[in-house]
Amino acid sequence: MSQNNFNETGEQPFISHLIELRNRLLRMVLCVLVVFLGLASFSNEIYSFLAGPLLQHMPKNSTMIAIDVASPFFTPFKLVLVVSIFISVPYILYQFWAFVAPGLYKRERRMILPLLIASTLLFYMGVAFAYFVVFPLVFGFLTAAAPEGVAVMTDIAKYLDFVLALFFAFGVCFEVPIFTIVLVWTGLVTPADLADKRPYVIVGAFIVGAVLTPPDAISQTLLAVPMWMLFELGLVCSRLFAPKPDGDYQSPDDAEMEARLDKIERQEDE
């Protein structure tokens, strides 16, 4: 094989894919950077909005504190960076989709694109649910549970890490329908199998709710019940993605298989 043919059939396509991947990664980074620069001047306001659920439940004359010297400057900018990535997720997923779509079959493209869009919306819904529903209950419980004589004054950096962890946890938990659909689509399980395991799913949802929320029944239920409902939604939608068995195919018997092998051997001898 000549060097020119090798380049045309081997190296050149690989290099072109790497160049395309680099360009798309640069576009993702540029998008995040543009959003970050646009929001940087509002960093303190964005942090105040994020801290709202806690500040509403803190005792009178109690404030948040900054233990580290640079925390008042760096913590709001860290939040702005996370928000910039959060806002840029649709564009990032689009770049990812544009890179892998040419290598997929038409049927795969029809399935994966809706899953990408649905997973993004569900993650956003999980974050919104955590902020508007769970945070008021969580911080109301935690501030009320403080022992007498203990002033509740949370460090801004530790608070940011705490809420980001909860955002991620609830965002992932709201991806239950996507996980369910993917399990059925790949053939690992069937909708009937998942339906039979419904009692275990419900128990698991309440266990996850107990781990991710404070030890009170209200907040635990507020996470467990949506997870259960999302599982039911994923179970219904998964029936549309279940592999369809080929009813016309029949496995060959021993005589037919032996005849096929003999035919292959004769062709090789020729």
C-alpha positions as CSV (number, residue, x, y, z in Angstrom):
1,M,0.0,0.0,0.0
2,S,1.4,3.4,-1.0
3,Q,1.9,6.2,1.4
4,N,-0.7,8.3,-0.4
5,N,-3.3,5.6,-0.1
6,F,-2.5,5.1,3.5
7,N,-3.0,8.8,4.2
8,E,-6.3,8.9,2.2
9,T,-7.8,5.8,3.9
10,G,-6.2,6.0,7.4
11,E,-4.5,9.0,8.8
12,Q,-6.3,11.8,7.1
13,P,-9.9,10.9,8.3
14,F,-8.6,10.5,11.8
15,I,-6.8,13.8,11.8
16,S,-9.8,15.5,10.3
17,H,-12.0,14.1,13.1
18,L,-9.5,15.4,15.7
19,I,-9.6,18.8,14.1
20,E,-13.4,18.8,14.1
21,L,-13.4,17.7,17.8
22,R,-11.0,20.5,18.7
23,N,-13.0,23.1,16.9
24,R,-16.2,22.0,18.6
25,L,-14.5,22.0,22.0
26,L,-13.2,25.5,21.4
27,R,-16.8,26.6,20.5
28,M,-18.1,25.1,23.8
29,V,-15.4,26.9,25.8
30,L,-16.0,30.1,23.9
31,C,-19.7,29.9,24.6
32,V,-19.1,29.4,28.3
33,L,-16.6,32.3,28.3
34,V,-19.0,34.7,26.6
35,V,-21.8,33.9,29.1
36,F,-19.4,34.2,32.0
37,L,-18.2,37.6,30.8
38,G,-21.8,38.7,30.4
39,L,-22.8,37.6,34.0
40,A,-19.6,38.5,35.8
41,S,-20.7,42.0,36.7
42,F,-23.8,40.5,38.4
43,S,-21.9,38.0,40.5
44,N,-23.0,39.4,43.8
45,E,-26.6,39.6,42.8
46,I,-26.6,36.0,41.5
47,Y,-25.1,34.8,44.8
48,S,-27.7,36.8,46.8
49,F,-30.4,35.1,44.8
50,L,-28.9,31.7,45.5
51,A,-28.6,32.5,49.2
52,G,-32.2,33.6,49.4
53,P,-33.7,30.4,50.7
54,L,-31.2,30.3,53.6
55,L,-31.3,34.0,54.4
56,Q,-35.1,33.9,54.8
57,H,-34.8,31.3,57.6
58,M,-31.8,32.6,59.4
59,P,-32.5,34.3,62.8
60,K,-32.7,38.1,63.1
61,N,-29.4,40.0,62.9
62,S,-27.7,36.8,61.6
63,T,-25.7,37.0,58.4
64,M,-23.5,34.7,56.3
65,I,-19.8,34.9,56.8
66,A,-16.6,34.5,54.8
67,I,-13.9,32.5,56.6
68,D,-11.2,32.7,53.9
69,V,-9.7,36.1,53.0
70,A,-10.4,35.8,49.3
71,S,-13.9,34.1,49.6
72,P,-15.9,37.3,49.1
73,F,-14.3,37.8,45.7
74,F,-13.8,34.3,44.4
75,T,-17.0,32.5,45.6
76,P,-19.4,34.6,43.6
77,F,-17.2,34.2,40.5
78,K,-17.2,30.5,41.1
79,L,-20.9,30.5,41.1
80,V,-21.1,32.6,37.9
81,L,-18.8,30.0,36.2
82,V,-21.2,27.2,37.2
83,V,-24.2,29.2,36.1
84,S,-22.4,29.9,32.7
85,I,-21.9,26.2,32.2
86,F,-25.5,25.5,33.2
87,I,-26.8,28.0,30.7
88,S,-24.5,26.8,28.0
89,V,-25.6,23.1,28.3
90,P,-28.0,23.2,25.3
91,Y,-25.3,24.6,23.0
92,I,-22.7,22.1,24.4
93,L,-25.1,19.2,23.8
94,Y,-25.7,20.6,20.3
95,Q,-22.0,20.5,19.5
96,F,-21.7,17.0,20.9
97,W,-24.7,16.0,18.8
98,A,-23.3,17.6,15.6
99,F,-20.0,15.7,16.1
100,V,-21.4,12.2,16.7
101,A,-24.6,12.4,14.5
102,P,-22.8,11.7,11.1
103,G,-21.6,8.3,12.5
104,L,-25.1,7.2,13.6
105,Y,-27.8,5.3,11.8
106,K,-31.0,7.2,10.9
107,R,-32.9,5.3,13.5
108,E,-30.3,6.0,16.2
109,R,-30.4,9.7,15.3
110,R,-34.2,9.8,15.7
111,M,-33.9,8.3,19.2
112,I,-30.9,10.0,20.7
113,L,-31.8,13.6,19.8
114,P,-35.1,13.5,21.7
115,L,-33.3,11.8,24.7
116,L,-30.7,14.6,24.7
117,I,-33.4,17.3,24.7
118,A,-35.5,15.5,27.4
119,S,-32.5,14.8,29.6
120,T,-31.5,18.5,29.5
121,L,-35.1,19.7,30.4
122,L,-35.3,17.1,33.2
123,F,-32.0,18.2,34.7
124,Y,-33.2,21.8,34.7
125,M,-36.5,20.7,36.3
126,G,-34.6,18.9,39.0
127,V,-32.5,22.0,39.8
128,A,-35.6,24.2,39.9
129,F,-37.4,21.7,42.1
130,A,-34.5,21.8,44.5
131,Y,-34.4,25.6,44.7
132,F,-38.1,26.4,44.9
133,V,-39.4,23.4,46.9
134,V,-36.6,21.6,48.7
135,F,-34.4,24.4,49.8
136,P,-37.0,26.3,51.9
137,L,-37.9,23.1,53.7
138,V,-34.3,22.0,54.2
139,F,-33.0,25.3,55.5
140,G,-36.1,25.9,57.6
141,F,-35.4,22.6,59.3
142,L,-31.7,23.0,59.7
143,T,-31.9,26.5,61.2
144,A,-34.7,25.5,63.5
145,A,-32.7,22.5,64.7
146,A,-29.7,24.6,65.9
147,P,-29.2,24.2,69.7
148,E,-30.0,27.0,72.0
149,G,-27.1,29.5,72.1
150,V,-25.7,28.6,68.7
151,A,-25.7,31.4,66.2
152,V,-26.4,30.2,62.6
153,M,-23.8,31.9,60.5
154,T,-22.9,29.9,57.4
155,D,-19.7,30.4,55.4
156,I,-20.5,31.5,51.9
157,A,-18.0,29.0,50.2
158,K,-19.4,26.0,52.2
159,Y,-22.9,27.1,51.4
160,L,-22.1,27.2,47.7
161,D,-20.6,23.7,47.8
162,F,-23.6,22.4,49.7
163,V,-26.2,23.8,47.3
164,L,-24.3,22.8,44.2
165,A,-24.1,19.2,45.5
166,L,-27.9,19.3,46.0
167,F,-28.5,20.8,42.6
168,F,-26.4,18.0,41.0
169,A,-28.1,15.3,43.1
170,F,-31.7,16.4,42.3
171,G,-30.7,17.0,38.6
172,V,-29.5,13.4,38.3
173,C,-32.5,12.0,40.2
174,F,-34.8,13.7,37.7
175,E,-33.0,11.7,35.0
176,V,-34.8,8.6,36.1
177,P,-37.0,8.4,32.9
178,I,-33.9,8.7,30.7
179,F,-32.1,5.9,32.6
180,T,-35.3,3.7,32.3
181,I,-35.6,4.3,28.6
182,V,-31.9,3.6,27.9
183,L,-32.0,0.3,29.9
184,V,-35.0,-0.8,27.8
185,W,-33.5,0.5,24.5
186,T,-30.2,-1.4,25.0
187,G,-32.1,-4.6,25.7
188,L,-30.8,-5.0,29.2
189,V,-34.3,-5.1,30.6
190,T,-37.8,-5.1,29.3
191,P,-40.7,-2.9,30.4
192,A,-42.4,-5.9,32.0
193,D,-39.2,-6.6,34.0
194,L,-39.2,-3.0,35.3
195,A,-42.9,-3.1,36.1
196,D,-42.3,-6.3,38.2
197,K,-39.6,-4.4,40.1
198,R,-41.8,-1.4,40.9
199,P,-41.9,-2.2,44.7
200,Y,-38.1,-2.2,44.9
201,V,-38.0,1.1,42.9
202,I,-40.4,2.7,45.4
203,V,-38.4,1.6,48.4
204,G,-35.2,2.7,46.7
205,A,-36.7,6.2,45.9
206,F,-37.5,6.7,49.6
207,I,-34.0,5.5,50.6
208,V,-32.5,8.1,48.2
209,G,-34.8,10.7,49.6
210,A,-33.7,9.9,53.1
211,V,-30.0,10.2,52.2
212,L,-30.2,13.4,50.2
213,T,-32.6,15.3,52.4
214,P,-32.8,16.2,56.1
215,P,-34.3,13.6,58.5
216,D,-37.9,14.7,58.2
217,A,-40.7,13.0,56.4
218,I,-41.9,16.0,54.4
219,S,-38.6,16.7,52.5
220,Q,-37.9,12.9,52.1
221,T,-41.4,12.5,50.5
222,L,-40.9,15.5,48.3
223,L,-38.0,13.8,46.6
224,A,-39.2,10.2,46.7
225,V,-42.6,10.8,45.2
226,P,-41.4,12.7,42.1
227,M,-38.7,10.0,41.6
228,W,-41.5,7.4,41.7
229,M,-43.7,9.4,39.3
230,L,-40.7,9.9,36.9
231,F,-40.0,6.2,37.0
232,E,-43.6,5.5,35.9
233,L,-43.3,8.1,33.2
234,G,-40.0,6.5,32.0
235,L,-41.7,3.1,32.1
236,V,-44.5,4.3,29.8
237,C,-42.2,6.0,27.4
238,S,-39.8,3.0,27.3
239,R,-42.3,0.9,25.5
240,L,-41.8,3.2,22.5
241,F,-38.1,2.4,22.5
242,A,-38.2,-1.3,23.3
243,P,-36.5,-3.4,20.6
244,K,-39.0,-5.1,18.3
245,P,-38.4,-8.8,17.8
246,D,-38.0,-10.0,14.3
247,G,-40.9,-12.5,13.9
248,D,-39.8,-13.6,10.5
249,Y,-36.3,-14.8,11.6
250,Q,-35.9,-18.5,12.5
251,S,-32.6,-19.9,13.7
252,P,-31.2,-22.6,11.3
253,D,-31.2,-26.2,12.3
254,D,-28.1,-28.4,12.4
255,A,-28.5,-29.7,8.9
256,E,-28.9,-26.2,7.4
257,M,-25.9,-24.9,9.4
258,E,-23.7,-27.8,8.2
259,A,-24.7,-27.1,4.6
260,R,-23.8,-23.4,5.0
261,L,-20.4,-24.3,6.4
262,D,-19.7,-26.7,3.6
263,K,-20.6,-24.0,1.1
264,I,-18.2,-21.6,2.7
265,E,-15.4,-24.2,2.7
266,R,-16.0,-24.8,-1.0
267,Q,-15.8,-21.1,-1.8
268,E,-12.5,-20.8,0.1
269,D,-11.1,-23.8,-1.8
270,E,-12.0,-22.2,-5.1
